[in-house]
Amino acid sequence: MIAKLFPLDKNYILRQAQSAMLEQGIGLMKEEIIRSYVAYFNPLQLPESTYTTIITREEVPEASLSLLYAQLSGIYRLRFGSNQLELLFDGRSHFEKFQDDWTAALRLWMRQLGQDPAFIKSCLRLSFLYEHEQQAIWAENQAKRLINTFFEVKIIKRKGELKLLKA
């Protein structure tokens, strides 16, 4: 279950929908990282070493990507997480609607963040180009900082709990 990141984080259906989509969300993040890398650094898809490593890598460490996923999902709940449910007339449940909306927002945000070469490099270092733990920790912190700057939020750690604040 994704932790409560701010005092009004009470849309439990949205939190459950985001939790249920963790694996799919990480898969989407991987796709968008590759797409951003290709678009920004190798648009002709020439078979250079980095591109080959990214494409042929079968197992990617997902721990750091899951932390970025949790951060992005918390930001989404901060911005769009009203717990006032709307009337749905298309036959879907609120759970399904929240999953669809969250997937669209995650894809859009990853594409927007993918315009920054520093974000692309950080995500690659903590996933596809993972070499050692220290590099991944540095890359993860860099990616979190870039996300916080992009969305103009602050994450403060108090008494072991993370709190998400609008900057």
PyMOL commands that set and color helices and strands:
alter all, ss='L'
color gray80, all
select helices_A, chain A and resi 12-20+22-41+49-56+63-80+94-113+117-126+133-151
alter helices_A, ss='H'
color red, helices_A
select strands_A, chain A and resi 153-158+161-166
alter strands_A, ss='S'
color yellow, strands_A
deselect
rebuild
show_as cartoon
